[in-house]
Amino acid sequence: MPSTAIPRARADAPVRKPLGVSKAEARWLLWPPLIFFVLALGLPLLTLVTQSLEGGTAYTDAFEVPAFAASLLRTVVMAVIVMILTMILGTAYALAVVAAPAWLRFVLVAALILSLWTSIMVRSFGWMLLELPRGAIYWFLGLFGLADEPIELYQTTIGMYPAMVAVMLPFAVLPVMSALQSIDREQLNASTIFGAGPWLTFRAVTWPQILPPALSGGILVFVMSLGFYVTPLLLGGPSNMTVSGVINAQMNQANRPDIGAAMSILLVGGTMIVYLIADRLFRVSEKWG
């Protein structure tokens, strides 16, 4: 009777090593990013900390600057509003990319990538030309007889938001678009087979899978908006300065680099705290890492 036992592997058969790198190789691979981190972030932060401690009272003096307290509130409000708007528009944009026909999908993705490739300064100047009292928006409204007087949009608080949303939108679109493309089509088919309509399918299948990346994109936009400088300065003007604008004024106009450095450390510290809390709650680093 033939044996049914499973033959053992030959002793001389070569043993395959698992794919990957050894611990020694992993340690060597860590050196380049660590060196880059120290040079690009560690040394500038150390310089700022050293400069902020030169005056002795820079941190307390920072809160005595009237523009700093006002700019803190203005910056946080702006970051929250921009985050909410980009989350809504970014989710809608990502849904449009996935649902659109091939030619329109190409146009939408190309516009998104072109926006990322274009300098923030160039895009901010473009919005400035749109919002000038007799700029492109005034000219367009005049075609329909809707603008008899120059529009008061340039260098106002409201004028900052469209430009900020346009600059930050790609960071809210990309994670949602990636999540939509990875949805299992069988789940959508099963939902349709069991009689669910488009709205119920979206609410039960699609929405739970795109909510985490939408939140992570929104948190990233919020954190980046806290330290934004160019767009709020150009579109909001000197009367609507954010924290970064006040820091620049302390450095270059008030000749108080110690207070400017203290404000910078406070801004960086607050931003890091917000990011760490958000990463703990929403796993932001996993969506972008």
SULCORUR-V687565 format. One record per pair of residues at least 24 apart in sequence whose C-alpha atoms are under 10 Angstrom apart, sorted by the first residue. I is the first residue (numbers start at 0). J is the second residue. D is the distance in whole Angstrom. If there is no record, write none. Layout:
# SULCORUR-V687565
i | j | d
I | J | D
I | J | D
This chain:
# SULCORUR-V687565
i | j | d
44 | 260 | 9
44 | 263 | 9
44 | 264 | 8
44 | 267 | 9
45 | 264 | 10
46 | 260 | 9
47 | 256 | 9
47 | 257 | 8
47 | 259 | 9
47 | 260 | 5
47 | 261 | 7
47 | 262 | 10
47 | 263 | 8
47 | 264 | 7
48 | 257 | 9
48 | 260 | 7
48 | 261 | 7
48 | 263 | 9
48 | 264 | 7
49 | 257 | 9
49 | 260 | 9
49 | 261 | 10
50 | 256 | 7
50 | 257 | 5
50 | 258 | 9
50 | 259 | 9
50 | 260 | 6
50 | 261 | 8
51 | 255 | 10
51 | 256 | 8
51 | 257 | 4
51 | 258 | 6
51 | 259 | 8
51 | 260 | 5
51 | 261 | 5
51 | 262 | 8
51 | 263 | 9
51 | 264 | 8
52 | 257 | 7
52 | 258 | 9
52 | 260 | 9
52 | 261 | 8
53 | 256 | 10
53 | 257 | 7
53 | 258 | 10
53 | 260 | 10
54 | 255 | 9
54 | 256 | 9
54 | 257 | 6
54 | 258 | 8
54 | 261 | 10
55 | 257 | 9
55 | 258 | 10
56 | 257 | 9
56 | 258 | 9
56 | 261 | 9
57 | 255 | 9
57 | 256 | 9
57 | 257 | 6
57 | 258 | 5
57 | 259 | 8
57 | 260 | 8
57 | 261 | 6
57 | 262 | 9
58 | 257 | 9
58 | 258 | 7
58 | 259 | 9
58 | 260 | 9
58 | 261 | 5
58 | 262 | 7
58 | 264 | 9
58 | 265 | 8
59 | 258 | 9
59 | 261 | 9
60 | 257 | 10
60 | 258 | 7
60 | 261 | 9
60 | 262 | 10
61 | 246 | 10
61 | 249 | 10
61 | 257 | 9
61 | 258 | 6
61 | 259 | 8
61 | 260 | 10
61 | 261 | 7
61 | 262 | 6
61 | 265 | 10
62 | 258 | 9
62 | 261 | 10
62 | 262 | 9
64 | 245 | 9
64 | 249 | 10
64 | 258 | 9
66 | 238 | 9
66 | 239 | 10
66 | 240 | 8
66 | 241 | 9
66 | 242 | 9
66 | 244 | 10
66 | 245 | 7
66 | 246 | 10
67 | 240 | 9
67 | 241 | 8
67 | 242 | 7
67 | 243 | 10
67 | 244 | 9
67 | 245 | 6
67 | 246 | 8
67 | 249 | 10
67 | 262 | 8
68 | 242 | 9
68 | 245 | 10
69 | 239 | 9
69 | 240 | 9
69 | 241 | 8
69 | 242 | 9
69 | 245 | 10
70 | 238 | 10
70 | 239 | 8
70 | 240 | 6
70 | 241 | 5
70 | 242 | 5
70 | 243 | 9
70 | 244 | 9
70 | 245 | 7
71 | 225 | 9
71 | 240 | 9
71 | 241 | 7
71 | 242 | 6
71 | 243 | 10
71 | 245 | 10
71 | 266 | 9
72 | 241 | 9
72 | 242 | 9
73 | 156 | 9
73 | 225 | 10
73 | 239 | 8
73 | 240 | 8
73 | 241 | 6
73 | 242 | 8
74 | 224 | 8
74 | 225 | 6
74 | 226 | 8
74 | 227 | 9
74 | 231 | 9
74 | 239 | 9
74 | 240 | 8
74 | 241 | 5
74 | 242 | 6
74 | 243 | 9
75 | 221 | 9
75 | 222 | 10
75 | 224 | 9
75 | 225 | 7
75 | 241 | 9
75 | 242 | 9
76 | 221 | 10
76 | 225 | 10
77 | 156 | 9
77 | 157 | 10
77 | 159 | 9
77 | 160 | 8
77 | 163 | 9
77 | 221 | 9
77 | 224 | 8
77 | 225 | 8
77 | 231 | 9
77 | 241 | 9
78 | 160 | 9
78 | 163 | 9
78 | 164 | 10
78 | 217 | 10
78 | 218 | 10
78 | 220 | 8
78 | 221 | 5
78 | 222 | 8
78 | 223 | 8
78 | 224 | 5
78 | 225 | 6
78 | 226 | 9
78 | 227 | 9
79 | 217 | 9
79 | 218 | 9
79 | 220 | 9
79 | 221 | 6
79 | 222 | 10
79 | 224 | 9
79 | 225 | 9
80 | 160 | 8
80 | 163 | 10
80 | 164 | 9
80 | 221 | 9
81 | 159 | 10
81 | 160 | 7
81 | 161 | 9
81 | 162 | 10
81 | 163 | 7
81 | 164 | 6
81 | 165 | 10
81 | 167 | 8
81 | 168 | 9
81 | 217 | 9
81 | 220 | 8
81 | 221 | 7
81 | 224 | 8
82 | 163 | 10
82 | 164 | 8
82 | 167 | 9
82 | 168 | 9
82 | 171 | 9
82 | 214 | 9
82 | 216 | 8
82 | 217 | 5
82 | 218 | 7
82 | 219 | 8
82 | 220 | 6
82 | 221 | 5
82 | 222 | 9
82 | 223 | 10
82 | 224 | 8
83 | 164 | 10
83 | 214 | 10
83 | 217 | 7
83 | 218 | 10
83 | 220 | 9
83 | 221 | 9
84 | 160 | 9
84 | 161 | 9
84 | 163 | 10
84 | 164 | 7
84 | 167 | 10
84 | 168 | 9
84 | 171 | 10
84 | 217 | 9
85 | 163 | 9
85 | 164 | 6
85 | 165 | 8
85 | 166 | 10
85 | 167 | 7
85 | 168 | 5
85 | 169 | 9
85 | 170 | 9
85 | 171 | 6
85 | 172 | 8
85 | 213 | 9
85 | 216 | 9
85 | 217 | 7
85 | 220 | 8
85 | 221 | 10
86 | 164 | 10
86 | 167 | 10
86 | 168 | 8
86 | 170 | 9
86 | 171 | 6
86 | 172 | 8
86 | 175 | 9
86 | 210 | 10
86 | 212 | 10
86 | 213 | 6
86 | 214 | 7
86 | 215 | 9
86 | 216 | 7
86 | 217 | 6
86 | 218 | 9
86 | 220 | 9
87 | 168 | 10
87 | 171 | 9
87 | 172 | 10
87 | 213 | 9
87 | 217 | 9
88 | 164 | 9
88 | 165 | 10
88 | 168 | 8
88 | 171 | 8
88 | 172 | 8
89 | 164 | 10
89 | 167 | 9
89 | 168 | 6
89 | 169 | 7
89 | 170 | 8
89 | 171 | 5
89 | 172 | 4
89 | 173 | 8
89 | 174 | 9
89 | 175 | 8
89 | 176 | 9
89 | 213 | 8
89 | 216 | 9
89 | 217 | 9
90 | 168 | 10
90 | 171 | 7
90 | 172 | 6
90 | 173 | 9
90 | 174 | 9
90 | 175 | 6
90 | 176 | 8
90 | 179 | 10
90 | 209 | 8
90 | 210 | 9
90 | 212 | 10
90 | 213 | 7
90 | 216 | 10
91 | 172 | 8
91 | 175 | 9
91 | 176 | 10
92 | 168 | 9
92 | 169 | 9
92 | 171 | 9
92 | 172 | 7
92 | 173 | 10
92 | 175 | 9
92 | 176 | 8
93 | 169 | 10
93 | 171 | 9
93 | 172 | 6
93 | 173 | 7
93 | 174 | 9
93 | 175 | 6
93 | 176 | 5
93 | 177 | 9
93 | 178 | 9
93 | 179 | 8
93 | 180 | 10
93 | 209 | 10
94 | 172 | 9
94 | 175 | 8
94 | 176 | 7
94 | 179 | 8
94 | 180 | 10
94 | 209 | 10
95 | 176 | 9
96 | 172 | 10
96 | 176 | 8
96 | 179 | 10
96 | 180 | 10
97 | 176 | 7
97 | 177 | 10
97 | 179 | 7
97 | 180 | 7
98 | 179 | 10
108 | 169 | 10
108 | 173 | 10
110 | 169 | 10
111 | 168 | 9
111 | 169 | 6
111 | 170 | 10
111 | 172 | 9
111 | 173 | 9
112 | 169 | 8
114 | 165 | 9
114 | 166 | 8
114 | 167 | 10
114 | 168 | 9
114 | 169 | 8
115 | 166 | 8
115 | 167 | 9
115 | 168 | 9
115 | 169 | 7
115 | 170 | 9
117 | 166 | 10
118 | 166 | 10
119 | 162 | 10
119 | 163 | 10
119 | 166 | 7
119 | 167 | 10
119 | 229 | 8
119 | 230 | 8
120 | 229 | 7
120 | 230 | 7
120 | 233 | 9
121 | 230 | 10
122 | 162 | 8
122 | 163 | 10
122 | 165 | 9
122 | 166 | 7
122 | 230 | 9
123 | 159 | 10
123 | 162 | 7
123 | 163 | 9
123 | 165 | 9
123 | 166 | 8
123 | 229 | 7
123 | 230 | 5
123 | 231 | 9
123 | 232 | 10
123 | 233 | 7
123 | 234 | 8
124 | 162 | 10
124 | 229 | 10
124 | 230 | 8
124 | 233 | 8
124 | 234 | 9
125 | 162 | 9
126 | 153 | 9
126 | 158 | 9
126 | 159 | 9
126 | 161 | 8
126 | 162 | 6
126 | 163 | 10
126 | 165 | 9
126 | 230 | 9
126 | 233 | 9
126 | 234 | 8
127 | 152 | 10
127 | 153 | 7
127 | 154 | 9
127 | 158 | 9
127 | 159 | 10
127 | 162 | 9
127 | 230 | 9
127 | 233 | 7
127 | 234 | 6
127 | 235 | 10
128 | 153 | 9
128 | 234 | 10
129 | 153 | 9
130 | 154 | 9
130 | 155 | 10
130 | 158 | 7
130 | 159 | 10
130 | 161 | 10
130 | 162 | 10
130 | 234 | 8
131 | 158 | 10
131 | 234 | 9
152 | 234 | 9
152 | 235 | 9
153 | 233 | 9
153 | 234 | 6
153 | 235 | 7
153 | 236 | 8
154 | 231 | 9
154 | 232 | 8
154 | 233 | 7
154 | 234 | 5
154 | 235 | 4
154 | 236 | 5
154 | 237 | 8
154 | 238 | 8
154 | 239 | 8
155 | 231 | 9
155 | 233 | 10
155 | 234 | 7
155 | 235 | 5
155 | 236 | 7
155 | 237 | 10
155 | 238 | 8
155 | 239 | 7
156 | 231 | 9
156 | 234 | 8
156 | 235 | 6
156 | 236 | 9
156 | 238 | 9
156 | 239 | 6
156 | 240 | 9
157 | 234 | 9
157 | 235 | 8
158 | 231 | 9
158 | 233 | 10
158 | 234 | 6
158 | 235 | 6
158 | 236 | 10
159 | 230 | 7
159 | 231 | 6
159 | 232 | 9
159 | 233 | 8
159 | 234 | 5
159 | 235 | 5
159 | 236 | 9
159 | 239 | 9
160 | 230 | 9
160 | 231 | 9
160 | 234 | 9
160 | 235 | 9
161 | 234 | 10
162 | 230 | 7
162 | 231 | 9
162 | 233 | 10
162 | 234 | 8
163 | 220 | 10
163 | 224 | 8
163 | 227 | 9
163 | 229 | 10
163 | 230 | 7
163 | 231 | 8
163 | 234 | 9
164 | 220 | 9
164 | 224 | 10
166 | 220 | 10
166 | 224 | 10
166 | 230 | 9
167 | 216 | 10
167 | 217 | 9
167 | 219 | 9
167 | 220 | 6
167 | 221 | 9
167 | 223 | 8
167 | 224 | 8
168 | 216 | 9
168 | 217 | 9
168 | 220 | 8
169 | 216 | 9
169 | 220 | 10
170 | 213 | 10
170 | 215 | 9
170 | 216 | 6
170 | 217 | 8
170 | 218 | 10
170 | 219 | 7
170 | 220 | 7
170 | 223 | 10
170 | 287 | 10
171 | 212 | 8
171 | 213 | 7
171 | 214 | 9
171 | 215 | 8
171 | 216 | 4
171 | 217 | 6
171 | 218 | 9
171 | 219 | 8
171 | 220 | 7
172 | 212 | 9
172 | 213 | 8
172 | 216 | 8
172 | 217 | 10
173 | 212 | 9
173 | 213 | 9
173 | 216 | 8
173 | 287 | 10
174 | 209 | 8
174 | 211 | 9
174 | 212 | 5
174 | 213 | 7
174 | 214 | 9
174 | 215 | 8
174 | 216 | 6
174 | 217 | 10
174 | 286 | 7
174 | 287 | 8
175 | 208 | 9
175 | 209 | 6
175 | 210 | 8
175 | 211 | 9
175 | 212 | 5
175 | 213 | 6
175 | 214 | 9
175 | 215 | 9
175 | 216 | 8
175 | 286 | 10
176 | 209 | 8
176 | 212 | 9
176 | 213 | 9
177 | 209 | 9
177 | 212 | 9
177 | 286 | 10
178 | 205 | 9
178 | 208 | 7
178 | 209 | 6
178 | 210 | 9
178 | 211 | 9
178 | 212 | 7
178 | 213 | 9
178 | 286 | 9
179 | 205 | 8
179 | 206 | 9
179 | 208 | 8
179 | 209 | 7
179 | 212 | 10
181 | 208 | 9
182 | 208 | 8
182 | 209 | 9
211 | 281 | 7
211 | 282 | 8
211 | 283 | 9
211 | 286 | 8
212 | 281 | 9
212 | 282 | 9
212 | 283 | 8
212 | 285 | 10
212 | 286 | 6
212 | 287 | 9
213 | 283 | 10
213 | 286 | 10
214 | 277 | 9
214 | 281 | 7
214 | 282 | 9
214 | 283 | 8
214 | 286 | 10
215 | 277 | 8
215 | 278 | 8
215 | 280 | 10
215 | 281 | 6
215 | 282 | 7
215 | 283 | 5
215 | 284 | 8
215 | 285 | 9
215 | 286 | 7
215 | 287 | 8
216 | 283 | 8
216 | 286 | 8
216 | 287 | 9
217 | 283 | 10
218 | 273 | 9
218 | 274 | 8
218 | 277 | 7
218 | 278 | 9
218 | 281 | 9
218 | 283 | 8
219 | 274 | 8
219 | 277 | 9
219 | 278 | 10
219 | 283 | 8
219 | 284 | 10
219 | 287 | 9
221 | 270 | 9
221 | 273 | 9
221 | 274 | 9
222 | 267 | 10
222 | 269 | 9
222 | 270 | 6
222 | 271 | 8
222 | 272 | 10
222 | 273 | 7
222 | 274 | 7
222 | 277 | 10
223 | 270 | 9
224 | 270 | 10
225 | 266 | 8
225 | 267 | 9
225 | 269 | 9
225 | 270 | 7
226 | 263 | 9
226 | 266 | 7
226 | 267 | 8
226 | 270 | 8
242 | 266 | 8
